[in-house]
Amino acid sequence: MALPSTVYKATIQLSDVDRGVYETLQATVAQHPSETEERLVARLLAYAIFHEPELTFTKGICATDEPDLWVKGADGRVRFWVEVGLPEPDRIIKASRHSERVALLACGRALASWDQQQLPKLARLANLTVISIDQAFITKLVSQLERSINWSITITEGTFYLTIAEETLEAAIQVKIGNL
């Protein structure tokens, strides 16, 4: 018998001062049984960082031909492809050919070696943005993860501030390729 997904309901008060985006985001996110909590948190962070009105979660980890988030045009074509984690460069290169814009929130325990080995293969892609957030920040969020998520996020001057209850956490958004 297959294990069911775990459902999280998130409310995010987003103040992205750098882009002039001020929204209350509501999302219901399913965590696949094989997905780590770190990856789930990273998907929610990517949803906030790259937010635009039509950005939606996909089937995610169980649909290998889809990104974690996307914006699709009226014609069904992917306009904005958003990945999370440390994907193979070929996946990002293919996405850049089929989508107007591609973004990656690079995160994971092997980030340093991934950066060294894979970033050079992606550097020439004109429609790609690659950013990262410190793994310790993601780990801290996982330690406070609940099924009902209520975050207040402020992004300003490349710094990410996230408030949960009375605690505010801070992390730098490191832009590795492109611009945010």
DAQUI-V726627 format. One record per residue. N is the residue number from 0. SS is DSSP state (A for helix, B for strand, O for the rest). Layout:
BEGIN
{{N & SS} {N & SS}}
END
This chain:
BEGIN
{{0 & O} {1 & O} {2 & O} {3 & O} {4 & O} {5 & B} {6 & B} {7 & B} {8 & B} {9 & B} {10 & B} {11 & B} {12 & B} {13 & B} {14 & B} {15 & B} {16 & O} {17 & O} {18 & O} {19 & O} {20 & B} {21 & B} {22 & B} {23 & B} {24 & B} {25 & B} {26 & B} {27 & B} {28 & B} {29 & B} {30 & B} {31 & O} {32 & O} {33 & O} {34 & O} {35 & O} {36 & A} {37 & A} {38 & A} {39 & A} {40 & A} {41 & A} {42 & A} {43 & A} {44 & A} {45 & A} {46 & A} {47 & A} {48 & A} {49 & O} {50 & O} {51 & O} {52 & O} {53 & O} {54 & O} {55 & B} {56 & B} {57 & O} {58 & O} {59 & A} {60 & A} {61 & A} {62 & O} {63 & O} {64 & O} {65 & O} {66 & O} {67 & O} {68 & B} {69 & B} {70 & B} {71 & B} {72 & O} {73 & O} {74 & O} {75 & O} {76 & O} {77 & B} {78 & B} {79 & B} {80 & B} {81 & B} {82 & B} {83 & B} {84 & B} {85 & O} {86 & O} {87 & O} {88 & A} {89 & A} {90 & A} {91 & A} {92 & A} {93 & A} {94 & A} {95 & A} {96 & A} {97 & A} {98 & O} {99 & O} {100 & B} {101 & B} {102 & B} {103 & B} {104 & B} {105 & B} {106 & O} {107 & O} {108 & O} {109 & O} {110 & A} {111 & A} {112 & A} {113 & A} {114 & A} {115 & A} {116 & A} {117 & A} {118 & A} {119 & A} {120 & A} {121 & A} {122 & O} {123 & O} {124 & O} {125 & O} {126 & O} {127 & B} {128 & B} {129 & B} {130 & B} {131 & B} {132 & O} {133 & O} {134 & A} {135 & A} {136 & A} {137 & A} {138 & A} {139 & A} {140 & A} {141 & A} {142 & A} {143 & O} {144 & O} {145 & O} {146 & O} {147 & B} {148 & B} {149 & B} {150 & B} {151 & B} {152 & B} {153 & B} {154 & B} {155 & B} {156 & O} {157 & O} {158 & B} {159 & B} {160 & B} {161 & B} {162 & B} {163 & B} {164 & O} {165 & O} {166 & B} {167 & B} {168 & B} {169 & B} {170 & B} {171 & B} {172 & O} {173 & B} {174 & B} {175 & B} {176 & B} {177 & O} {178 & O} {179 & O}}
END
